[in-house]
Amino acid sequence: MRTVFLLLLLALVWTACPRHESGDAAARLEALAAPQLLDTLMEDLVQLRNSIQIQGRALMPDEIAFSEKVDSLEGAWRQWRNRIETLKVRVENGEAAPDTLPLDALESKRDALLQRARALSSAL
């Protein structure tokens, strides 16, 4: 009898607890959309790449390799950033629920991009 009572009590508490999943998901999306360390780091890398490329001489092989790595990283960063902005607009327009978004994957992608950007900047 106690087991049944405890199970019913647990079920009651479980259903009575407010769920903040969509609120948490919306906050996570807002946090991803906000300017971050990754954005600042990417802007610095792009600026450095641009300053290397406008020099009036032939580039060294390591400068060419750096420019190509920044190009690749910038393309991936822009795709990630566009995906975030698209999802944000879809949520604002009511076309998607925040709790159905692939936020874990987007955060993992952000972390991978940040790791690549840090590695690239520390290699200088």
C-alpha positions as CSV (number, residue, x, y, z in Angstrom):
1,M,0.0,0.0,0.0
2,R,2.9,2.4,0.8
3,T,4.4,1.6,-2.6
4,V,1.2,2.6,-4.4
5,F,0.9,5.8,-2.3
6,L,4.6,6.7,-3.0
7,L,4.1,6.1,-6.7
8,L,1.0,8.2,-6.8
9,L,2.7,10.9,-4.9
10,L,5.7,10.8,-7.2
11,A,3.4,11.0,-10.2
12,L,1.6,13.9,-8.7
13,V,4.8,15.8,-8.0
14,W,6.2,15.0,-11.4
15,T,3.1,16.4,-13.2
16,A,2.8,19.4,-10.9
17,C,6.3,20.6,-11.4
18,P,6.5,23.4,-13.9
19,R,8.5,22.5,-17.0
20,H,10.9,25.2,-18.2
21,E,12.3,23.2,-21.1
22,S,11.0,25.6,-23.8
23,G,12.1,28.6,-21.7
24,D,15.5,27.0,-21.1
25,A,15.8,26.2,-24.8
26,A,14.9,29.8,-25.8
27,A,17.5,31.1,-23.4
28,R,20.1,28.8,-24.8
29,L,19.2,29.9,-28.3
30,E,19.5,33.6,-27.2
31,A,22.9,32.8,-25.7
32,L,24.1,31.2,-28.9
33,A,22.8,34.2,-30.9
34,A,24.6,36.7,-28.7
35,P,28.1,37.9,-29.7
36,Q,30.6,35.6,-28.1
37,L,34.3,35.0,-27.7
38,L,34.2,33.0,-31.0
39,D,32.9,36.0,-32.9
40,T,35.7,38.3,-31.6
41,L,38.4,35.7,-32.2
42,M,37.1,35.1,-35.8
43,E,37.1,38.9,-36.5
44,D,40.7,39.1,-35.3
45,L,41.8,36.1,-37.4
46,V,40.0,37.5,-40.5
47,Q,41.6,40.9,-40.0
48,L,45.0,39.3,-39.6
49,R,44.4,37.2,-42.8
50,N,43.4,40.3,-44.7
51,S,46.4,42.3,-43.5
52,I,48.7,39.4,-44.7
53,Q,47.0,39.2,-48.1
54,I,47.3,42.9,-48.9
55,Q,51.0,43.0,-48.6
56,G,52.8,44.0,-51.8
57,R,54.9,40.9,-52.0
58,A,54.6,37.2,-52.7
59,L,53.3,35.3,-49.7
60,M,55.3,32.7,-47.9
61,P,54.0,29.1,-47.8
62,D,53.1,29.4,-44.1
63,E,51.2,32.6,-44.8
64,I,49.3,30.9,-47.6
65,A,48.5,28.0,-45.4
66,F,47.3,30.3,-42.6
67,S,45.1,32.2,-45.1
68,E,43.5,29.0,-46.3
69,K,42.9,27.7,-42.8
70,V,41.2,31.1,-41.9
71,D,39.1,30.9,-45.1
72,S,37.9,27.4,-44.1
73,L,37.2,28.3,-40.6
74,E,35.5,31.5,-41.6
75,G,33.2,29.6,-43.9
76,A,32.2,27.1,-41.2
77,W,31.7,30.0,-38.7
78,R,29.5,31.9,-41.1
79,Q,27.4,28.7,-41.8
80,W,27.0,28.2,-38.0
81,R,26.1,31.8,-37.4
82,N,23.5,31.8,-40.3
83,R,22.0,28.6,-38.9
84,I,21.6,30.3,-35.4
85,E,20.0,33.4,-36.9
86,T,17.7,31.3,-39.1
87,L,16.5,29.3,-36.1
88,K,16.1,32.4,-34.0
89,V,13.8,34.0,-36.7
90,R,11.8,30.7,-37.0
91,V,11.2,30.7,-33.2
92,E,10.2,34.4,-33.2
93,N,7.8,33.8,-36.1
94,G,6.3,30.7,-34.3
95,E,7.4,28.3,-37.0
96,A,9.5,26.2,-34.6
97,A,9.3,25.4,-30.9
98,P,12.5,26.2,-29.0
99,D,12.6,22.8,-27.4
100,T,12.7,21.0,-30.8
101,L,15.8,22.8,-31.9
102,P,19.2,20.9,-32.2
103,L,20.8,23.1,-29.5
104,D,23.2,20.5,-28.3
105,A,24.6,20.0,-31.8
106,L,24.8,23.8,-32.3
107,E,26.7,24.2,-29.0
108,S,29.0,21.3,-29.9
109,K,29.7,23.0,-33.3
110,R,30.4,26.3,-31.6
111,D,32.9,24.6,-29.2
112,A,34.6,22.8,-32.1
113,L,34.9,26.1,-34.0
114,L,36.2,27.9,-30.9
115,Q,38.8,25.2,-30.4
116,R,40.0,25.5,-34.0
117,A,40.1,29.3,-33.8
118,R,42.2,29.1,-30.6
119,A,44.5,26.6,-32.1
120,L,45.0,28.8,-35.2
121,S,45.6,31.9,-33.2
122,S,48.0,30.3,-30.8
123,A,50.0,28.9,-33.7
124,L,51.0,32.4,-34.8
